[in-house]
Amino acid sequence: MLVIKKNGSLQEFDIEKIRTSLTNCFCSSNCYMNEGDLNSLSAQFRKILTEVTKDNTHTSTYEIRGIVYHILMENRFINAAKSYMKLC
């Protein structure tokens, strides 16, 4: 799947970038997250991304940001969600 970046360029989707972003937002908000949390959030992200991108060929950084925020809020990681939005 390709990601349409803010500058219009295309880049191959990499789940590790999502995992790194999640880790960073937890660290900056002084919230605790273990490997199980990270795996669960990553799996939820993949599931929603697949549902949102029906053709499964491309997405945008805007969509990615919204999905990450949604899963953080849905899992009650409110401070991490706020931190994530500031970091993006």
C-alpha positions as CSV (number, residue, x, y, z in Angstrom):
1,M,0.0,0.0,0.0
2,L,1.2,3.5,-0.8
3,V,1.0,6.5,1.5
4,I,0.3,9.9,0.0
5,K,2.6,12.2,2.0
6,K,1.8,15.8,2.9
7,N,4.0,17.1,0.1
8,G,2.3,14.8,-2.5
9,S,5.0,12.2,-2.8
10,L,4.3,8.5,-2.5
11,Q,5.9,6.2,0.0
12,E,5.4,2.5,0.7
13,F,3.4,2.0,3.9
14,D,5.5,0.7,6.9
15,I,3.8,-0.5,10.1
16,E,7.0,0.1,12.0
17,K,6.6,3.8,11.5
18,I,3.2,3.6,13.2
19,R,4.7,1.5,16.1
20,T,7.5,4.1,16.5
21,S,5.0,7.0,16.5
22,L,2.9,5.2,19.1
23,T,6.0,4.6,21.3
24,N,7.0,8.2,21.0
25,C,3.6,9.6,21.9
26,F,3.5,7.3,25.0
27,C,7.0,8.4,26.0
28,S,6.2,12.1,25.6
29,S,3.0,11.9,27.6
30,N,4.6,9.9,30.4
31,C,2.1,7.0,29.8
32,Y,3.1,3.4,30.2
33,M,2.7,1.0,27.3
34,N,3.9,-2.6,27.2
35,E,4.7,-4.8,24.1
36,G,1.2,-6.3,24.3
37,D,-0.4,-2.8,24.1
38,L,1.8,-2.0,21.2
39,N,0.9,-5.2,19.4
40,S,-2.8,-4.8,20.1
41,L,-2.9,-1.1,18.9
42,S,-0.9,-2.1,15.8
43,A,-3.4,-4.9,15.0
44,Q,-6.3,-2.6,15.5
45,F,-4.7,0.0,13.2
46,R,-4.2,-2.6,10.4
47,K,-7.8,-3.7,10.7
48,I,-9.3,-0.2,10.5
49,L,-6.9,0.8,7.7
50,T,-8.0,-2.2,5.7
51,E,-11.7,-1.3,6.2
52,V,-11.1,2.4,5.4
53,T,-9.0,1.9,2.3
54,K,-11.4,-0.3,0.3
55,D,-9.2,-0.6,-2.7
56,N,-6.2,-1.3,-0.4
57,T,-3.8,0.5,-2.8
58,H,-3.2,3.9,-1.1
59,T,-3.9,6.0,1.9
60,S,-2.9,9.4,3.1
61,T,-1.0,10.7,6.1
62,Y,-4.2,12.4,7.1
63,E,-6.1,9.1,7.2
64,I,-3.3,7.4,9.1
65,R,-3.3,10.2,11.7
66,G,-7.0,9.9,12.2
67,I,-6.9,6.2,12.6
68,V,-4.1,6.3,15.2
69,Y,-6.0,9.0,17.1
70,H,-9.2,7.0,17.0
71,I,-7.6,3.8,18.3
72,L,-5.8,5.6,21.1
73,M,-9.0,7.3,22.2
74,E,-11.0,4.1,21.9
75,N,-8.5,2.3,24.2
76,R,-8.7,5.2,26.7
77,F,-5.1,6.3,26.1
78,I,-6.3,9.9,26.1
79,N,-3.0,11.6,27.1
80,A,-1.1,9.6,24.5
81,A,-3.7,10.6,21.9
82,K,-3.3,14.3,22.8
83,S,0.5,13.9,22.6
84,Y,0.2,12.1,19.3
85,M,-1.7,15.0,17.8
86,K,0.9,17.5,19.0
87,L,3.8,15.3,17.6
88,C,2.2,15.0,14.1
